[in-house]
Amino acid sequence: MKWIVHGERMIYESDWVNLALTDIEIPDGPRFEHHVVRMPAEAAGTVIDDPVRGVLLLWRHRFATDTWGWEVPAGRVDAGETPIEAAAREVLEETGWRPGELSSIGRYFPYNGTSDGVFNLFGTTSATSVGEPSDPSESERIEWVSWPKIRAEIAAGRIGDGLSLTALLWAHMNRELTTTT
């Protein structure tokens, strides 16, 4: 039951996001135009779960939703860069901490019904402070947050973005699996 794509036309393009109208046909169904958000670059985020300090998070405001919340360091994968390189770069730029060896904890499509955006998630158990963040406009503050506080912040709605929620939940699940086996 694969949908048939007959073509696509761009109605808006930028370096950050594109909007297309895709001419599709549902098997044994109608043919119509469907909006699709095309993302020119993937995103990458990192959970640094230090056994002593907790998880390194950013407290920041997001203007689009006019909300404050905790987030994992994350950002766009630049041209010529791998997702793991982008994840390490974003942590350093946004926090001033250099992450230890990163390993993949997941890759997913946050809006697969309307977008081709991809989020790549990585984890590590260590980081080294190398100074102040090179991009201090990314957050109001940077903190090591314990897992009990993370659970409370999720319950209170103060961790609400999909990339951070997914990264933290996958990291916590992996953490639980490794401590019980």
Beta strands, then each sheet from edge to edge (+ up, - down):
strand 1: 4-13
strand 2: 18-25
strand 3: 31-38
strand 4: 43-50
strand 5: 54-62
strand 6: 67-71
strand 7: 74-76
strand 8: 97-99
strand 9: 103-108
strand 10: 119-124
strand 11: 127-129
strand 12: 141-145
sheet 1: 1+ 2- 3+
sheet 2: 6+ 5- 4+ 7-
sheet 3: 6+ 5- 4+ 10+ 9-
sheet 4: 6+ 5- 12+
sheet 5: 8+ 11-
end
